[in-house]
Amino acid sequence: MQENNGASGRIPREEFRLDLYSVLSDIKEQWIAILLLTVSAVLLSYVLLSADAKNTYTTTATVAVRYADENPDVNNATVPDINSALKYAGDCAKTLATVLSNGSIRATAAKESELAGFSGSITAAAIAETNLLVIRDTSGLPTASLKETEALLNYLLKSEDQLLGGIKVTVVQQPHLRKNAVDKGKIVKQSIAMGIVCLFFLCTLLGWRSSSRYTVRKSSEVKAKTGADLLAVIPREKNGKAGLLITDRSIANAFGEETRSLAARLINEMERDGRKVLLVSSAAEGEGKSTAAANIALAMSEMNRRVILADLDFRTPALAKILNMKDNESADLMQFLANGAKDTGSADLDGLIRSVPGTGLFAVLNSKAAPLAVDRYAVQIRKCLELLRDRADFVIIDTSAAKAVSDTEALASMADASVIIVRENFVEVADIEKTVTVLSKGGHMIGCVFNDARKNAISADAAQLSNGGRYAG
């Protein structure tokens, strides 16, 4: 029996390992969710920003600042005198701009004009190289903007000498009101920027999660992390099809040859010990368990063995779809079990066992989910397997993933041997270890098939398996 001990030589849990390819693969798998969340962030930002955005009104007035005793008749003034006066007046304008930014000045101006206060935003800025001062009041209400500017001008004209001694203020431009419409383009840009931030955050979060998981990332880690012998490394098939079969001529040669080498090893292992029923399982759904079971059975049948592939995954049966067999082409396994397989003779299997078109493989298929079937029909399933054993050289069982249900443990005790499918960087090692333990308790656990492996995840020792060797860690 395969023992799950491997205490010494275990690879310690990584705190964080950045694997760019794995991160990009995870992002690719979740791209629809990422896209929907990003678009939602853009739309939500646009709605919130649009609801908060309102038209504003700005009133502008311009005043000139000069000496109080300055001679307005400049005909007799010299150029240096004019330049000196402008410089001083310009400095006064800058100083006055600072004075007007004082809140107490605005409060006094509002009180004298009998206003409740200034609701708008007041700015005062001197125009460079001149003695001109521009005053702006921006408010959400046009009347407020205009009245506040007028109040400030009145106070400025009344208190010019008190604010800055020795100056004279003259209004050059009377208050002028202008409407500032909401900038929709700016809102769109801000919303898109928020979407980009959301996209970056989601990708970063997914990348952190992918890189911090403790999974089997390379074939050389299988024994050290799971305690199971490495039987084969099935390379990643680039055409992206679901349910890849070795009979499909479009698949890569390495995919088919590695599967056939695995089948040959399993035949040798099982025939040596007189075992006939092989269970194929995995820790979680999505690891390629059903496809692996179908390909192992097909490869064995190509080697002149009579093989029956049985779909005992009563949670998510998939073999009918993988083998491209319609529902009406497969007999009802559940009906056979419900009729009492324990009291049924071998002849009654004729309507249950189907020939897979174009192959020498036979199959017992189930197209309807029945979550409690293993618990309810355990005796019938055991009898059915005994009958199938008499009809074939090998019976390959596809069962449910072991992580969430107890079906695998019950079926493992009915099989002669089992293998576990482990997909590269997919399931936490703790879940794989539990599955190995379950299979080991149920019977002879032959080892692990490292599935969907990238080229750089296949170690040199694992590559020797293709030449008939065996890698045991």
DACORUR-V147014 format. One record per backbone hydrogen bond with DSSP energy under -0.5 kcal/mol. NH is the residue of the N-H (numbers start at 1). CO is the residue of the C=O. E is the energy in kcal/mol with one decimal. If there is no record, write none. Layout:
BEGIN
nh->NH co->CO e->E
nh->NH co->CO e->E
END
This chain:
BEGIN
nh->3 co->1 e->-0.5
nh->5 co->3 e->-0.9
nh->10 co->7 e->-1.0
nh->12 co->10 e->-0.5
nh->17 co->211 e->-2.1
nh->19 co->17 e->-0.7
nh->20 co->18 e->-0.6
nh->23 co->19 e->-2.6
nh->24 co->20 e->-2.8
nh->25 co->21 e->-2.3
nh->26 co->22 e->-2.5
nh->27 co->23 e->-2.4
nh->28 co->24 e->-2.4
nh->29 co->25 e->-2.1
nh->30 co->26 e->-1.6
nh->31 co->28 e->-1.0
nh->34 co->30 e->-2.4
nh->35 co->31 e->-2.8
nh->36 co->32 e->-2.5
nh->37 co->33 e->-2.3
nh->38 co->34 e->-2.3
nh->39 co->35 e->-2.7
nh->40 co->36 e->-2.3
nh->41 co->37 e->-2.1
nh->42 co->38 e->-2.1
nh->43 co->39 e->-2.6
nh->44 co->40 e->-2.7
nh->45 co->41 e->-2.3
nh->46 co->42 e->-2.3
nh->47 co->43 e->-2.4
nh->48 co->44 e->-2.5
nh->49 co->45 e->-2.8
nh->50 co->46 e->-2.4
nh->51 co->47 e->-2.2
nh->52 co->48 e->-1.7
nh->53 co->49 e->-1.6
nh->56 co->180 e->-2.2
nh->57 co->139 e->-3.2
nh->58 co->178 e->-3.0
nh->59 co->137 e->-2.4
nh->60 co->176 e->-2.5
nh->61 co->135 e->-2.3
nh->62 co->173 e->-1.5
nh->63 co->133 e->-2.6
nh->64 co->170 e->-3.3
nh->65 co->131 e->-2.5
nh->66 co->168 e->-2.2
nh->68 co->166 e->-2.0
nh->70 co->67 e->-0.7
nh->72 co->70 e->-0.6
nh->74 co->72 e->-1.1
nh->77 co->74 e->-0.7
nh->82 co->78 e->-2.2
nh->83 co->79 e->-2.8
nh->84 co->80 e->-2.5
nh->85 co->81 e->-2.4
nh->86 co->82 e->-2.6
nh->87 co->83 e->-2.4
nh->88 co->84 e->-2.4
nh->89 co->85 e->-2.9
nh->90 co->86 e->-3.0
nh->91 co->87 e->-2.3
nh->92 co->88 e->-2.3
nh->93 co->89 e->-2.2
nh->94 co->90 e->-2.0
nh->95 co->91 e->-2.2
nh->96 co->92 e->-2.9
nh->97 co->93 e->-2.0
nh->98 co->94 e->-1.6
nh->99 co->95 e->-2.2
nh->100 co->96 e->-2.5
nh->101 co->97 e->-0.7
nh->101 co->98 e->-0.6
nh->102 co->99 e->-1.7
nh->106 co->102 e->-1.4
nh->107 co->103 e->-2.2
nh->108 co->104 e->-2.3
nh->109 co->105 e->-2.4
nh->110 co->106 e->-2.4
nh->111 co->107 e->-2.1
nh->112 co->108 e->-2.4
nh->113 co->109 e->-1.3
nh->114 co->111 e->-1.4
nh->115 co->110 e->-3.4
nh->119 co->117 e->-0.7
nh->121 co->138 e->-3.0
nh->122 co->120 e->-0.6
nh->123 co->136 e->-2.5
nh->125 co->134 e->-2.3
nh->127 co->132 e->-2.3
nh->130 co->127 e->-1.5
nh->133 co->63 e->-3.0
nh->134 co->125 e->-2.8
nh->135 co->61 e->-3.2
nh->135 co->133 e->-0.5
nh->136 co->123 e->-3.0
nh->137 co->59 e->-1.9
nh->138 co->121 e->-2.3
nh->139 co->57 e->-2.7
nh->139 co->137 e->-0.5
nh->145 co->141 e->-2.0
nh->146 co->142 e->-2.0
nh->147 co->143 e->-2.6
nh->148 co->144 e->-2.3
nh->149 co->145 e->-1.6
nh->150 co->146 e->-2.2
nh->151 co->147 e->-2.4
nh->152 co->148 e->-2.0
nh->153 co->149 e->-2.2
nh->154 co->150 e->-2.5
nh->155 co->151 e->-2.1
nh->156 co->152 e->-2.3
nh->157 co->153 e->-2.8
nh->158 co->154 e->-1.9
nh->159 co->155 e->-2.6
nh->163 co->159 e->-2.4
nh->164 co->160 e->-1.8
nh->167 co->164 e->-0.9
nh->168 co->66 e->-2.9
nh->170 co->64 e->-2.5
nh->172 co->62 e->-2.4
nh->172 co->170 e->-0.6
nh->173 co->62 e->-2.4
nh->176 co->60 e->-2.1
nh->178 co->58 e->-2.2
nh->180 co->56 e->-3.9
nh->181 co->179 e->-0.7
nh->184 co->182 e->-1.3
nh->187 co->183 e->-1.7
nh->188 co->184 e->-2.5
nh->189 co->185 e->-2.3
nh->190 co->186 e->-2.4
nh->191 co->187 e->-2.3
nh->192 co->188 e->-2.6
nh->193 co->189 e->-2.4
nh->194 co->190 e->-2.0
nh->195 co->191 e->-2.0
nh->196 co->192 e->-2.3
nh->197 co->193 e->-2.2
nh->198 co->194 e->-2.3
nh->199 co->195 e->-2.7
nh->200 co->196 e->-2.6
nh->201 co->197 e->-2.4
nh->202 co->198 e->-2.7
nh->203 co->199 e->-2.5
nh->204 co->200 e->-2.4
nh->205 co->201 e->-2.7
nh->206 co->202 e->-2.7
nh->207 co->203 e->-2.5
nh->208 co->204 e->-2.6
nh->209 co->205 e->-2.4
nh->210 co->206 e->-2.7
nh->211 co->207 e->-2.4
nh->212 co->208 e->-1.7
nh->213 co->209 e->-0.8
nh->215 co->213 e->-1.1
nh->216 co->427 e->-0.5
nh->217 co->215 e->-0.8
nh->219 co->457 e->-3.1
nh->221 co->218 e->-1.6
nh->222 co->219 e->-1.2
nh->225 co->221 e->-2.5
nh->226 co->222 e->-2.4
nh->227 co->222 e->-0.6
nh->227 co->223 e->-1.8
nh->228 co->222 e->-0.6
nh->230 co->471 e->-1.3
nh->231 co->229 e->-0.6
nh->231 co->448 e->-3.5
nh->232 co->448 e->-1.0
nh->234 co->232 e->-0.5
nh->234 co->450 e->-2.5
nh->235 co->233 e->-0.7
nh->236 co->453 e->-2.7
nh->238 co->236 e->-0.6
nh->240 co->237 e->-1.1
nh->248 co->245 e->-1.8
nh->249 co->247 e->-0.6
nh->251 co->248 e->-1.3
nh->256 co->252 e->-1.4
nh->257 co->253 e->-2.7
nh->258 co->254 e->-2.2
nh->259 co->255 e->-1.6
nh->260 co->256 e->-2.2
nh->261 co->257 e->-2.3
nh->262 co->258 e->-2.1
nh->263 co->259 e->-2.3
nh->264 co->260 e->-2.2
nh->265 co->261 e->-2.0
nh->266 co->262 e->-2.4
nh->267 co->263 e->-2.4
nh->268 co->264 e->-2.3
nh->269 co->265 e->-2.7
nh->270 co->266 e->-2.7
nh->271 co->267 e->-2.9
nh->272 co->268 e->-1.7
nh->273 co->269 e->-1.0
nh->274 co->270 e->-0.5
nh->274 co->271 e->-0.5
nh->275 co->270 e->-3.2
nh->278 co->276 e->-0.6
nh->278 co->395 e->-3.1
nh->279 co->417 e->-2.6
nh->280 co->397 e->-2.9
nh->281 co->279 e->-0.5
nh->281 co->419 e->-2.1
nh->283 co->421 e->-0.6
nh->287 co->284 e->-0.8
nh->292 co->288 e->-2.3
nh->293 co->289 e->-2.4
nh->294 co->290 e->-2.3
nh->295 co->291 e->-2.4
nh->296 co->292 e->-2.5
nh->297 co->293 e->-2.1
nh->298 co->294 e->-2.3
nh->299 co->295 e->-2.7
nh->300 co->296 e->-2.3
nh->301 co->297 e->-2.1
nh->302 co->298 e->-1.7
nh->303 co->299 e->-0.7
nh->303 co->300 e->-0.9
nh->304 co->301 e->-1.1
nh->305 co->300 e->-1.1
nh->307 co->305 e->-0.8
nh->308 co->394 e->-2.2
nh->309 co->362 e->-3.0
nh->310 co->308 e->-0.6
nh->310 co->396 e->-3.2
nh->311 co->364 e->-2.9
nh->312 co->310 e->-1.1
nh->312 co->398 e->-2.1
nh->314 co->312 e->-1.2
nh->322 co->318 e->-2.3
nh->323 co->319 e->-2.7
nh->324 co->321 e->-1.1
nh->325 co->320 e->-2.9
nh->326 co->324 e->-0.5
nh->329 co->326 e->-1.7
nh->330 co->327 e->-1.5
nh->333 co->331 e->-0.9
nh->333 co->365 e->-0.7
nh->336 co->332 e->-1.7
nh->337 co->333 e->-2.3
nh->338 co->334 e->-2.7
nh->339 co->335 e->-1.7
nh->340 co->337 e->-1.4
nh->341 co->337 e->-0.6
nh->343 co->340 e->-1.7
nh->344 co->341 e->-1.3
nh->348 co->345 e->-1.1
nh->349 co->346 e->-1.7
nh->350 co->347 e->-1.5
nh->351 co->348 e->-0.5
nh->352 co->349 e->-1.4
nh->353 co->349 e->-2.5
nh->354 co->352 e->-0.5
nh->354 co->363 e->-3.0
nh->356 co->361 e->-2.7
nh->357 co->355 e->-0.6
nh->359 co->356 e->-1.8
nh->362 co->307 e->-2.0
nh->363 co->354 e->-3.2
nh->364 co->309 e->-3.0
nh->365 co->363 e->-0.6
nh->370 co->314 e->-3.0
nh->373 co->370 e->-2.3
nh->376 co->372 e->-2.4
nh->377 co->373 e->-3.1
nh->381 co->377 e->-2.9
nh->382 co->378 e->-2.2
nh->383 co->379 e->-2.1
nh->384 co->380 e->-2.6
nh->385 co->381 e->-2.4
nh->386 co->382 e->-1.8
nh->387 co->383 e->-2.0
nh->388 co->384 e->-2.4
nh->389 co->385 e->-2.5
nh->390 co->386 e->-1.3
nh->391 co->387 e->-0.7
nh->391 co->388 e->-0.8
nh->392 co->388 e->-0.9
nh->392 co->389 e->-0.5
nh->393 co->306 e->-2.5
nh->394 co->306 e->-1.8
nh->395 co->276 e->-2.8
nh->396 co->308 e->-2.4
nh->397 co->278 e->-3.3
nh->397 co->395 e->-0.6
nh->398 co->310 e->-2.6
nh->399 co->280 e->-1.5
nh->399 co->397 e->-0.6
nh->402 co->282 e->-3.0
nh->403 co->283 e->-2.1
nh->405 co->401 e->-0.7
nh->410 co->406 e->-1.5
nh->411 co->407 e->-2.5
nh->412 co->408 e->-2.5
nh->413 co->409 e->-1.1
nh->414 co->411 e->-1.0
nh->415 co->411 e->-1.0
nh->416 co->277 e->-1.7
nh->417 co->277 e->-1.7
nh->418 co->444 e->-1.9
nh->419 co->279 e->-2.2
nh->420 co->447 e->-2.1
nh->421 co->281 e->-2.8
nh->422 co->420 e->-0.5
nh->422 co->449 e->-2.8
nh->423 co->421 e->-0.5
nh->424 co->451 e->-2.2
nh->425 co->216 e->-3.4
nh->426 co->423 e->-1.1
nh->427 co->423 e->-0.6
nh->429 co->214 e->-2.7
nh->431 co->428 e->-0.8
nh->432 co->428 e->-1.6
nh->433 co->429 e->-2.8
nh->434 co->430 e->-1.8
nh->435 co->431 e->-1.9
nh->436 co->432 e->-2.6
nh->437 co->433 e->-2.3
nh->438 co->434 e->-2.3
nh->439 co->435 e->-2.7
nh->440 co->436 e->-2.4
nh->441 co->437 e->-2.2
nh->442 co->438 e->-1.6
nh->443 co->439 e->-1.5
nh->444 co->416 e->-0.9
nh->445 co->443 e->-0.6
nh->446 co->418 e->-2.6
nh->446 co->444 e->-0.8
nh->447 co->418 e->-0.7
nh->448 co->229 e->-3.9
nh->449 co->420 e->-2.7
nh->450 co->232 e->-2.7
nh->450 co->448 e->-0.6
nh->451 co->422 e->-3.0
nh->451 co->449 e->-0.8
nh->453 co->234 e->-2.3
nh->457 co->454 e->-1.3
nh->458 co->455 e->-1.3
nh->459 co->457 e->-0.7
nh->463 co->459 e->-1.8
nh->464 co->460 e->-0.9
nh->464 co->461 e->-0.7
nh->465 co->462 e->-1.6
nh->466 co->463 e->-1.2
nh->467 co->464 e->-1.7
nh->468 co->465 e->-2.0
nh->469 co->464 e->-1.4
nh->471 co->230 e->-0.9
nh->472 co->470 e->-0.6
END
